[in-house]
Amino acid sequence: MNKSVIIYTQPECPPCKIVKQFLNHHQVPFQEVDITKNEQARNKLIHEIKSSSTPTVTVDSEVVAGFDLARLEKLLELHS
């Protein structure tokens, strides 16, 4: 898979954990960014990506804000 996958997370976020488990289960490599520890990433999430919730996942230039495994599955071309 040649897609760039970044997940914006924060501690104590149960949906974030589920999305990470989902990506790991499907062996999708991803970069995790904790917005509570990375102010630059938090600003990018809010101002560039236009999302204020976690998890927010970017797949190349597509944005999946919130908990939407079906959309992730489609963007990543996964088949259960």
Helices and strands as residue ranges (DSSP letters): E 5-9, H 14-25, E 31-34, H 39-43, I 44-48, E 56-59, E 62-65, H 69-75
